[in-house]
Amino acid sequence: MKPILDWSSYKDAGMGDAYADIPKKGEEFAKAVAVCINSRQCESKGKGVMCPSYRVTDNPLLSTGGRVRLLKAALNSGSGSLTDNPELDEAMALCLGCKGCKRECENSVDMAQIKIEYLAQCNAARDTPLRTRLFAHTPRWLHRMPWLSNLVILANRHRWLAWLGERLLGVTASRPLPVAAETPFTPPQMAEEKSEGMEVVLFIDTFSHHYVPEIAHAAIEVLEAGGCRVIVSSNEEPAEEPDRPLCCGRSYLAHGMVDEARAEARRTLERLLPHAEAGRTIVGLEPACLLAIRDDYLALGLGEAAEVVSRQAILFEEFIVRELKAKRFA
């Protein structure tokens, strides 16, 4: 197989280690998989979150290490293909992409990013399912066709519609779907420039923009109360589709649609790069979106711009803790 993401950061991983057990096929991607040292730490239930699917099922194949074993077997097979193994399909489908393994694993196995490559390989080998395309394009649907929220409301009210959604799209009828806010996030007027106070850029993700705009407004209030001058990412229009809010591309990454994710990433980097180069911290509210900017953009082949922005990207909680420790946050 030829990897779709850029795995060059793993080019030296395991080299010279007779016990690394690097698969025969897969190039640098195979080395990223072989980072796992099979300590089975992911099959314990102590502190931390790794690995959620194993904690629920006690199935060792649904742990980070279990997925690694299945991936190695697939890459070592005659075809070296990842896309014709039902057992691997199930194991990867039940990976939450939470990046708990990257933080808690002794060797920082990034199964969330490995899953992106796996799904991209599946999309290249098979037709991308309707369900996948529907959820991946959610940010665009929310912007272009806000009336679709009415269908969600109807499905939540009428069981037969929910049942139909379950049959056609595999969306459970037993739980209500999230409903977009009546009014999406509206950027506040920029405050007059202060002579004092750190400038920070608040990245408004799709979820905060369309579903919980009150969280974005509350974050602005907290940051300003702490003495920061907040620049909202939505206040500046990107050259491409200026009327559409910025999107990190997480929904595309989560479904292995790498080309679409790369297009969103370029659009986002266009707006964030000048701020990063100016030394401003980029604060994110939704972990999956901020980590897309900080981690996953580095695998999309976007060059130095992705690295510069990554170094300045931080979660809201991390920013607050950092500034409190440094006694810069009032």
Buried (B, 14 or more C-beta within 10 A) or exposed (E): BEBBBBBEEBEEBBEEEEEBBBBEBBBBBBBBBBBBBEEEBBBBEEEBEBBBBBBEEEBBBBBBBBBBBBBBEBBBBEEBBBBEBEEBBEBBEBBEBBBBBBEBBEBEBBBBBBBBBBBBBBBBEEEBBEEBBBBBBBBBBBBEEEEEBEEBBEBBEEEEBBEBBBEEEEBEBEEEBEEBBEEBBEBBEEEEEEEEBBBBBBBBBBBBBBBBBEBBBEBBEBBBEBBBBBBBBBBBEBEEEEEBBBBBBBBBBBBBBBEBBBBBBBBBBBBBBEBBEEEBBBBBBBBBBBBBBBBBBBBBBBEEBBEBBBEBBBBBEBBBEEBEEEEEBE
